């Protein structure tokens, strides 16, 4: 991969992002000639990872001029910034928006890999990961395992080897590098989750998806360092509609009328789905009255040939909606109706609705539910499955983000839990004790709660106090193998493996 300085300048001018070019004195007269021949062989926003042929991006709220100076001392010659700096760098591209510049130059550097695959993107407050997995499993049948995926839990660029994602949607430079690797690996489809932050901070600036899916919306990620208001959060989410060639929308989502108006305003063709038939619902799923893991799909036109019976491995009626959204998306991307049925029946998601049985017979549910709606849906499902027992919940809330979740969790626990054990869940730079106390402030009388900071002890306690008719819910971490403590990712066993080991030790 390489690009010239002339190509960089041309790209920035075309996108109306270039303010000026600052050069060292010996470059001033020779700029036209040198810029057409000088090659850039790497991009970086980490000042510790540069060479003389790297283009460095001065980005981030915590960026310091010393980072650039240290990089120049290590051989860096070229940088992009919103501010011209007094350095010995040979050339600086000064732009109006560093994040937009990084996005368009990353596309250019990696030769527009998004144009070489079918792109499918999910957004929503809950269900993105599960729906993405459903889509991959379907397309694996349709494309012979040529589907790459970026998800909150795990990602794959070759269709079979998975790695842990650091962000729901990677930084633009990393995103296009991953797309390029997927293309090199022979992938034909690319499924990804798109977060509200991805649009907020321009990680997907200028990117259009072949199929976009809007699952649902409810307040989340409201905090001083993420979205100041729900309106801002919702606006960022709706950007997927404007940046998709076709959009699939849950007809039963809150604010559906506004989602529909957005699709109309942007002239984005729309397909809708839901659990109730109506004039505005193109595809309807109906839960089987005798099998909680079965559902059927009907449609007035069924141009995608999706009607028929489906079987799930993942419990919860909400997963029927996730599965149907994935089937519509995959069908638009070339999958057959039979591919959809087989793929949905095969889908398993690490850390999603996984089940164990305690030594006394109590059921244990492990799920990544980590916001108001997902936790509420999970606990409602578990309560329906265990009407005669107690619901014992182990959960925490992350630090340094989504502050509003702490109140939300307290409210959901008050509605649906009998016992709550509040514990650690990615506290980052905050005190997990203080986070747990903030959740506890919103738990109403009638719920027996206790703060146990050590997550392993909290899970052990839940297993110990459970009775045969009870259900134990381990929420938030799922199959995550790390706890974010301070600025570090500290290895963690994962809720499922930890519970499995603790249960086995009781034998």
N, C-alpha and C positions, 0 to 999 in steps of 0.2 A: 504494500500500500504506500502510495506517495502522492503528493500534490505540490504544485509550485506556488511561490508567493504571488505570482500573477493570478493564478486561479483563486487563491484566497481573497485577494483584493476584488476580483470580478464578482465573486459570490456575495461578499459583504455589500458591495455597491448595489447589486441586483436586489438584495433583500432590504435595502435602504437602512443598513445598520452602521455603515462606516462613517465616522466623524472626521478622522484624520489619520495620517501615517506619520509617526515620528521615527527619525533615523539618526544613526551616528553620522558624524560629519563626512566621513569617507564614503558613505553610501549615497549621499545626496545627489551627486551628479550621475552616478552609475545605476541608480535605482531601476529604471526600465529594463536595462539589460540583465542585471543581476536577478531581478525578481522573476524573470521568465525562465531562468535556468536553475535557480536555487531550489532544491528539493526538500520537502518536509516528509520525514519518514515515521513520525510518531506524534500523537496528541497526548496531552497530560494536563490534569488540574492538580496534581500532587508535585510540589516543588522538589521533592526528594527523588522523583523519577523523571529526569530530564537528560538530554544530551544536546549536542550542537545542532542536531537536525530535528529537534522536538519543537512543536508549537505549544506553548504553555498558556493556559487560561487562568487569569487572575480572578477567581470567583469565590463566592461565599461570604457570609456576614462576618466571619472571623478572619478574613484574609488580611494579612499584614504585608507592608512593603518589604519587610525583611525577607519574607518568603521568596519574593522575586529576586532580590539582591543575592540571596544565597544560591538560587538556581543559576543566575548569571555567573557567579563565581565558579559554579560547577560545569560551565561550558554553554549554558543556554544562550541563544542568540535572538530568538523570536518569541514574541508574546502578544496576547490579545487582552485588552483591559478596557474598562470604562473610564479609567484615569491614566494619563501619561505619567510615568515615573522617571525620576532622575537616576538612571542606571546606565551601565555600559553595554546594555543589550544593543544589538545592531539595528533592530527594527521592531516597532510596536504598532499593532493595529488598534486604534482607539475607537470603540464602538458605543452605540447608544444603549445596548442591552447585552450584557456578557452571556447570559443564559441562552438567549435567542441565537447569538452568534455561535456559541458552542454547539447548539443543535444543528444549525444549517451547515457548519463546517464539518461536523462529524458525519453528516449524510454524505457530503462531498468526498471526504477522505476515504470512507468505506464504500464508495461507489454505489450509493443509493440501494442498499440491500433490501429495503422494504418493497421495492418494485419487483423483486425476484421471487416473492412468496405471496401467498394469500394470507392477509393479516386479519385476525379476529380479536376483538378487545371487549372485555367485560368491565363494567363499573357498577357500583351499588354500595350501600352501607353494609350489607351482609350477602354472603353467598358467592362472592367472586371466585374464590379458590375452588370450591366444590363444582361450580358451573364450568370453570376452566378445565378441571379434571374430566368431567363428563365429556366435554368437547374433544379433548385429546384422545380419550378412549374410543370415541366414535370414529374420529378421523384416522386413528391407528388401523382400524379395520378397512377404511376406505382408501388409505394411501400407503398401506404396507409399512407402517411405522416411520413415516416421513414428516411427523409433526413435532415441532419444537414448542416449548411452553415456558413462560415466565410466570411464576405464581408466588404468593406470599410465603408458602411453605417450602416448596421445592421447584427447581427449574431444570430444564434439559435443553441442550442445543443439538443433540444428536438423536433425540427421541427415546433414549434408553438409559443414559447416564445422568443421574440427578445430583444437584448441588444446592446448598442452602442460599437463599436470596437475602441480601442485606436490606433491600428496599422493595416495597410492593412493585413500584415502577422504577427501574434504575435511572441514574443520571443519563442524559442524552448521549454522551460520549460512550458510556458503557453499553447503553441500549443498542447503538448501531454497530459497535464492535461485536456484541452477541449475535445480532442479526446476520452480520457478515460471516461469522463462524457457522451459524446455522445453514446459510446458503452453501458454504464450502462443504458442509457435512451432507449436502444433498437434500435438505429439508424443503418441502414444498408448501407447508403451512406453518404459521406462527401464531400461537394462541397466547394472549397475555392479559394480565389485570392492569387496569389503568386507575390509579388513585386520584383523589381530588388534588393532592399535592403535586402530582405530575403536571397538571394544568396550571396550578398556582405558581409553580417555579419553572415552568417552561421546559420540562423534561421531554415532552412530546410535541414541542412547538413545530408546526409545519408538517406534522405526520397525519396522514389520512388512512383510515382502516377500511378494508373491504366490507367487513361486517362489524357493527358495534351492538352491544347488548346492555340495556339499562335495566338492572334487576329491581331496584327499590331505592328509597331514600328516607332517611330519618336522621335526626341530629347526632353528629359524631365529629370527632376531631375539632371541637370548638375549644380553642385555647389561644392565648396571646402569641404563641409561636407557630400556630397552624392556621386556623381560620377564625377570625375575630367574631364572626356571626354565622348563623345558619344560612342566611342569604348568600354569603360569600362561598360557603361550602357547597351549597346547591348549585350556584352559578358555575363553579368549577366542574362539578359533576356533569352538568348539562353540556359542557363543551364537547363531550364525546359524540353527542348527537350531531353537532355541527361539523364534526371531523370524521364522519363515517359515510360511506357510500350507500349503505343500507343500515337501518337501525331496527332492533327488536326491543320492544318495551313491554314490561309487565303492566297489564291493564289495571291491576289492582294496587299498583304502587300509589303511595301518597302523592298528591300533586300531579296526578296523571294528566289532568287538563293542561297543565303548564308544559309537561313533557311533550304532549301532542302538539301544542302550539309551537314549541321550539322546533319540532320536526317539520311542521308546515312552513314556518318562517325560513328555515334553512333549506327547504325543498328536499329533505332527506326521505326517501321511500321508507315506510314504516310497516312492520308486522307486529301484531300484539298477541299476547297469550294471557291466560288466567284460569281460574278454577270455576268461573261462572260464565255461562253462555250469554251472549249479548251482541248487539249490533257492532260494538267496537272491539270485540274479541275474535281474532282470527283463528286461534287454536286454543282448545279447552282441554284441561286435564281433569279427570274424575277419579277419586280414590276408590279402590276396590273395598266394598263393605266387609269382605271376609278375610282379606289379606292386606295388612298394613304396609307391605312392601310392594304392592302391585297397584297400577293405575292404568287408565285407558286415555287415549287422545282422540278427539273428534274435531272436525273442521267443516265449515260450510263449503269451502272450495277445495281445500287440501291439495293445492298445487305442488306442494313439496312431498306429498305421499307419506305423511307421518301418522295417519290414523291407525289405531289398533291398540293392542295390549302391550304393556311394558312391565318389566320386573326390576326392582331395585335391590341393592345390597345395603344402601344407606337408609336408615329410618328417618321418619319425620315427613309430614306432608309438604313442608317447605322445600324438601329436596325433590319432590315431584315437579314443582315449578322450575327449580334449577335445571333439572334434567330436560324438561321440555324446551327451555330457552336454549340449552346446548344443542338439542336436536334440530331446532330451527336454524341455528347458526351453522351447524355442520352441514345441513342439507343445502343451505345457500352456498356453502363452500364446496359442494360437489358430492357429499355423502348420500347414500341411498337410505330409504326408510328402514331397510333391514340392517344396514350398518348402525343406524341409530338405536334400534332395539337391542342388538348384540352389545354394542358399546356401553349403553346404560346399564345393562345387566352385569357387565364385567367390572364396572367402575368401583374402585376403592380409593379412599383418600387418606393418607397418613394423618392421624390425629383428628379425624372427623368421624363422629358417631361410632367410634370403636368401643367394643364391649368386652368386659371381663366378668367373671363370677367369683365373688368372695367365697371363702371356705364355708361360711354359714349360709350360702345361697343368695345373698344380696347381690343385685346387679350393679356393676360399676360402668359408668359411661365416661369416655374420654373424648372431649371435643374442644376445638380451638375457639369456641364462642368467646368473643372478646369485645362486644359492645352491647348496647341495650337490646336491640332487636334480635341479634343472634342468641343472646343469653335467654331472653324471654321465650323465643321459639323453642330452644332446646329444653328449657324447664317445663314448658307446656306439654311438649311431647312426652317427656319422662313422667310427668304427673298423670297423663292419660294412660300410660303403660303400667303405672303402679299406684292405682287409686287408693289402696288400703295401707300403704306404707308411708314412711317419712322420706322427704327429699333432702339429702345431706349434700351440701355444695361446698367445694373447695375452690377458692378463686382469689385473685389479687387484681391490681390494676397497674398499668405501666407508668413509669416516671417520665417526666419531661415532655409529656404530650397527652392529648385527649383528656384534659383535666375533668371535663364534664362527665366522663364515664363513671367517676367515683360516686356521684350522686345517682346516676342511672342505675348502677349495680345495686346500690342500697334499696332503690325503689323496686327493682325486679325481685330481689331476695325477699323483700317484705310481702310481695304478692304471691310468690310461688315456692319459697323454701321453708323448710321446718328447722333446719340446722345449717348455719353458715360458719365455715372456718376460713377466716381471712388471712392471706399469706402473701408471699413474695411472687411478683410477676414482672420481670424486667424493670426494676426500680430505677435504673440508670443513675443519675446523680442525686436522686431524692432518697429520703429515708423510708423504707418499706413500712415501718411502724406508723409513720405519719400518714402514709397513703391509706393503710388499712383503717386507721382511726377516722379518716375522712369518709371512707365508705360506710363505716359503722354509724356515723352521725345521721345517716339517712335510712337506717334499718329500724323499722317500727317494732313496737312491743309485740311479742308473740313469736318472734324468731329467736331461737337460741343461738347466739353467735359468740365466737371466741377468736382472738387474734393469736395466730401461731406463725411466726415469721419464717421459720425453717419449713420449706415446702414439703420436704420428705416427712417430717414429723406431723405436719398437718394432714397429709394423705394417710399416714399410718393411723392417726387418730380417727379419721373418718371411717376407715375400714374397721377399726376396733369397736366403735360405738354403734355401727350399723347392726340392724336386726334382719332376719331372713326376708321380710316383706319390704324392706327399705330399698332405696336406690341411692347410690353414691355418684355424684357428678363432679368430675375433675375438669374445670373449665379454664380456658385461656391459653395454656401452653401446648396442648395437643402433643405432636411428635417433635416439637422444637427441642433441639439438643444443646441450646445455650440459654443462659440467663444474662441479660445485659445489666452489669453492675458497674457503676461509674462509667467509664468510657470503654470498658472491656467486655468482650463476649466470653463469659465464664462457662466452661462445659457443664452440661446438665443432662441427666439421664433420660429425660423425657417422661411425661406423665404416664404413658401407657407402660413403658418398660419398668418404671419405678413401681407402679401399682402391681404389675405382674410379679416382680421380684418380692414385694412385700407380702403378697398373697401366698406365694410359694413358700416363704419362710415360716408361715403359720402352720404348715402341714406337719 
